[in-house]
Amino acid sequence: MRTQEGVDRKVRPRVNGAGELLILHAPKSLQFEGSEPLDESLLRDVYSGALGFSVSKGSKWGGLKVLDPFHYPEAVVGIVVDGLPSLGISKGSHFPLITNQNEEATWHALNQRVSMRFPDQSSVLTRLDTVEGNVKSESGDGVPDVYWLVLRALHPVLDLHGTDSDAATEAKNLLIEAIKDLDRAFVHAYKGQVLVSVVTSDASHTRKSRSLMAEVDADSVVDNMNVSKDYDPNYPVIFNILLWFNIAFFYSIIAVAVFIAKMDPGRDSIIYRMTSTRMKKDN
């Protein structure tokens, strides 16, 4: 079945890398099984299918089965972690991910499909990039909500200290605990009717390696073996501060968005009553 999606925005060039799609929680209406690899370019169809939307005929991934078409998730949560192929979380369903597309393209496609599916209604559509500091959101009710959290702070820690270093291990463990907290919070907020997923990718390392190979001359390879960026020794401390601040900030966005979505329009707020009275006096 074809989707009603329009033309997607331009995405970055195709870069193949290793990654993983981890399903931390899914409602009883959905079943994720097996370990079939998945192209990241098909993630939009996986999320769309999980929400009950029609998908393209070319989407033949068999890892998702809809058990109850009358009780689809009320929300989809995507947590994107950049810099490594897997977090090593044992919980949930794991699928190898071929990172042939940028995560932002998945967000834009999913955002567009929800908006086009419900043109006269608005859902909670939120994307937070912890590095860029960009937050995009819309609030509403009656349609699926989408939360997209992009975490990039782990990548510099791995570059600075190495993948197997104590600092990298500590940072990864902190990130895992934060993700587990987010998982519990969303499951509680939506009473289990939510799809919580984690997308990990080392495509940035792959892209960086290919770029270096293309730019440096063969005679200068030896002189340029240290390709990692220079980071401040206090970066692990900064990582902790930024991680927990952004997690708390994301919680706040969720709380405000859900509050606005569930707000009873029949009860006038004190601001509205005062403004309304003043307008009547002025007239």
N, C-alpha and C positions, 0 to 999 in steps of 0.2 A: 504494500500500500504506500502511496506517496503522501508525503507531508505537504502542508500548505505553506511551508516556509519559503520566504523570498530568498534573494541572493544574499549569502553570508558576506560579512566584511572580509577584507583581505587578511590573510594569515601569513605568518612568517614562513620562509622556505622550509621544505620538508627536511627534517633531521631525525634519523632513526636512532633510538637509544633504548636502554632497558628501563622498565618501570613495572608498576604493579597497580592493579585495581583491587582494593580491599573493601569488602562490604562488611561494615561493623554491625549494622542492624538493618533489618528489613521487616515490614509487617507480614503477618501470616498469609496475606493474599499473594505474596511474591516468594519465589523459591530460586535461589542462586545455587547452582550445582556444577560439579566438574572443575576442570582447570584449563579450559580452552583459551588459548591466547586471544587477545583482543587488540585491534588497532585503536589508538587513541582518537582517530578521526571518527570512529563509530560510537564513542562514548555518548554523543548527543542522542543517538538512537536508543541506546540502553536506557538512559534516563527518561527519554520520551516514552518508550515502551512501558517503563515502570509506572509512569503517570497515566497510562491508558491512551496515549496519543498514537496516531498512525505513524509508521516509519517507512523508509524507502524499501523497495523490493530487494535492493542489494544487501540489506542487513540480515545476514543469516547466522549471526552468532547464537550459539545454543546454550549459553550459560544462564539465561534467564527464562523462567517459566511463570506465567500468570495463573495462579490457582483460583483466584476469586476476582472476576472482572467487575464486581460491584463494590469492592472496598479497596480502591487504590490508595497509595500514600497521600497524606495531606501536605507533605513537604518533602523536598529533596535537599540533602546537605552534601556538598562536595568540599572536602578539605584537601588542598593541593600542597604537597611538600616537594620542594625543589632541591636537588643535589645528590640524591642517592636512589638506587633502584627499589629499595624496600626498607621499611622501618623494623621489620622483624616481629610484628605483633602477631601472636598466635591465634587470637580470637578472630572469628569471622570467616568469610569465604575469600579465597585468594585467586587472582587471575593474572597471568603474565600480560604486561601491557607493552605494546610496540609504540613508542612515543613518536609517531610520525606527524604530529600536529601540536601547535601551541595550545595550552589549556584555556587561554582566553577565547579562542575560537569556539570551544565547547560551551563556555558561559554565554557568549553572544547568541549562539544558535538556540540554546535552551531558553534563554530570556525571550528571544524572538518568537519561539513556538508557543510559549505560554501566553504572551501578549496577543498573538494572532488567534489563538484558540478561544480566548476570552476578550474580545475587543472592547466590550462595554464594561468590563470589570477589571480591577487591578489587584494583583496579589503582592505578597511581600517578596520582592526580588532584590537581593542584596549581594554585592560583591565587595570584599575587602582584601586589598593587597597590602600586606604588612610592610613592604619596602617602599612601594610607590605612595602609600598613604591615601590611595583613592578609595572612596566608599560610594557605591551607587546603590540606591534602594528606592522602592516604591511600596506603599502600604495599602492593604485592602482586605477583602474577605470573600469566601465562597469559591475560591479557585486555588490551585496548588501554589505553595510557597517554595521559593528557591533561595538557598543560602550557599554562597561560594566564597570560601576562605582560602587565600593564597599565602602560604608561609615560606619565605625565602631565607630567613635568618640562619638556618642550619648550614646552608651551602658555604658561606665564608668560614665558619668554624672548621668544617672539614678541610677546606683549602689551607687554612692556617696551621692547624695542628695535625692533620692527617686523619684518615678514616678510622684507624684503630687506636687513636690516642685516648687518654683518659678524659680530656676536655670534650672531645667529640662524643664519647660514650655518655658522659654526663648530660650534655646538651640533648642528645637523642632521647635519653630516658625522661628528661623533663618534658620534651615535646610529646612523647608517648603518653605521659600522665595527663598532660593538658588535653590531648585529643580524646582520651578516655573520659575526662570530665565533660567535654563538649558532647560526646556521645550520650552520656547519662542525662545531661540537661535536655537535649532535644527529644530523647525518648520519653522523658517525663513530661515535657511541655506539650507534646502531641499524643500522649497516651499510647505510645507504641506505633502510631500510624505515620511513621516517618522512615525514609530511606537515608541512612548515614553511610557515607563512603569516603575513602581516603585514596587519593591518586598520587603515587610517588613516581619520580622520574629523574634520571641522570642525564637527560638530553642536554642540559646546559654544559656539562663536562664534555659531552660528545661534540657539541657545537664549538666549544672553545678549542678543543684539540684539532678539529678540522681547520678552523680559522688559522691557528698557529702554523699548521703544516703548509697551508697555502701561502702564508705571508713570508715566513722566514726562508732564507737561502740555505741550501744544503751545507755550505761551508761554515755557517754560523750556528748550526744546530747544537754543537757541543757547548758553545758560549751561552746558549739560551735554554738550558735544561730546566732551570727553575722558572716555570711558567705561572706559578701561583702569584696572586696579588699580594701586596704588602698590607698586613692588617695590624692594628694596634694590639699589643699584648693583653690589654684589658677587654678584648672583644668578647670573651665568655661572659664577663659581667654585664656588658652592654646587651649581649644576646638574651640573658635572663630578664633584664629590665624590659626590653622591647617585646619579648615573647609574652610575658604576663600582662604587660600594659595592653597589648593588642588583643589578647584573649578577653580581658576585662572589658575592653572597648567594644568588642564584638558581642559580648553578653549584653551590654547596654543597648546596642543597636537592636538586638533581638527583642529585648524587653519593650523598648519604645515602639518598635514596629508592630509587635503583637498587641500591645495596649491600644494603639491607634486603630488597628484592624478590628479589634473586638469592642471598641467604644460604642456605647449606645447613642445614636444620633438624636434620640428623643429627649435626652436630658441635656438642657443647655448648660454650658459651663459658666462659671462666674464671670469670666472675661466676656463671653457673648452677652450675658444679661446686662452687664454694666455698659457695654458698647451699644447695645440695642436701646437702652433707656436714654443714653446720651444722644443718640441719633434722633429719637422721638422728640426730646427737648429742643434740639437744634431746629427741628422742622416746625 
